[in-house]
Amino acid sequence: MKNDSSKPTSYAMSSGKEKARRKMPLKIVLRRLPAAMTWEQLETQLSPIPEFEFSEFVAAKSSEGISFSRVYFVFMKDDDAIAFKERFHGYVFVDDKGDKFFLIFPKLKFVDD
């Protein structure tokens, strides 16, 4: 769904019998995570993770020299996305070799279907 205006497009979400309207949800992308990190390790470090509509963990490809893992989240509530960003902005991940990876959020993005 694209809209010519700069405001996000709305869409209907179905929850049982009710339909609720909300602006497009915020997508959070965590990039430059340690290459050897697994979803389970990430989940442990970020726990508790707010309820989300969507997540995708992309493991680093060892064949690509310098590579990083990444994860995408679309949280159920925008307030949870904002709180997550505030909680983890500047967070330091340390891999099994002792290398540090700093988590920085450039800005939150609305999901554009």
N, C-alpha and C positions, 0 to 999 in steps of 0.2 A: 504494500500500500504506500503510495507516495502522495505527497501533498505539496502544492506549489508554495504554500506559506511556510514560514520558518517554524511554526508551531507544530508539535507532533500530531499525527493523525490518531484518532480514537478508533478502537475496535471493540467488539462485543466478546465477552468471555462468558462461557456457560459453566455454572456451578450447580448441578442438579436441575431444579426447576427454575431457579432465578438466573437472570442475566444482569451482569454488572458491567458498567462502562468505566474504562480508565484510559489514561493516555498511554502511549506506547511504553512498554517497560524499559527500564535501564539495563544495559548490558555491561558487565564488568569483565575485563580481560586482564589476567595476571600473566605477564610475559617475563621472559628471562629468568625462569625458575631453574634450579639446578638440573643439569642434564640427566642425572641418575635418579631424580625424584620420581616416585610412583604416586598414583592417585591416593593410595592408602596412607603414605607418608604425608602428603599434602593435607589430606582430610584430618589427620591427627594434629598437625600444626595449626590448622585453621579452626579447629573445633571449639565451640559449636558453630556450625555453618547455618545461617538462616535458611528457611524453607525456600526452595527454588523451583522454577518452572522448567529450567533447562540447565544442563551443565555438560561440558565436553572437555575432557583432559586429553592433551596431545603430548605424547612422550617425545623426547628429543630423538633425533635420528643420528645414531653414532657414526654413520657414513658421511656426515656433513661437517667434518672438522669441528669448528666451534659451533655448538648447537645448544639450545635451551628447550626446556619443556614449557608448556603454557596451558592455561585453563580458562574456559569461558563460563560465566554464570549469568543467568537471568533470574533474578529473585522475584518472589511472589509480590512483595511490597517494595515500593520505591524507598520507603524509610529504612528498610533493611539494607538495601543497596548502599544508601548514603552512610549508614552506621558502619557497614562493613568496610567501606572505603576509609572512613575516619579511623577505624580501629587498626587497619593494617597498612596504611600509608606510612612508609618508612620502615616497615617490618624487615628484619634481616633473617634470611634463610641461610643456614650453614650446611654445606654438603658433607659427605663422609670424608673428604680430603681436608676439611677445614676452610674451604673457600667460602667467601661471603657473597650473598646475592641480595641486593636491596630492592624491596618492592616499592614501586612508585606508580601512582595513578595519575596519568596526564589529565584525563577528564572522563566523566561518565558519558556513555553514548546511549541514545535511544535506539532500540531495535527497530529496524526498518524492514518490514516484510515485503 
